[in-house]
Amino acid sequence: MEIIILGTGCAKCITTYEAVKKVIEENGLDANLTKQEDILEIMKYNVMSLPAIVIDGIVKIKGHVPSEKEIRKVLGV
């Protein structure tokens, strides 16, 4: 599973990255987690509100810091 956190490095984006990382570790998921902070790369996903979570190339969450429950739901755990 390829997970990308889209964000410019703001506090909300960092919080989202850490929350996703925690859920991955707690559930022992086989996932590659990365951050994308380059605004030109972010624009390729057609996302206007950050942070956003992209899973296997599909934007699943955008515009808010998700709860761990919401993260688990989109990751299927």
Beta strands, then each sheet from edge to edge (+ up, - down):
strand 1: 2-6
strand 2: 32-36
strand 3: 52-55
strand 4: 58-62
sheet 1: 2+ 1+ 3- 4+
end
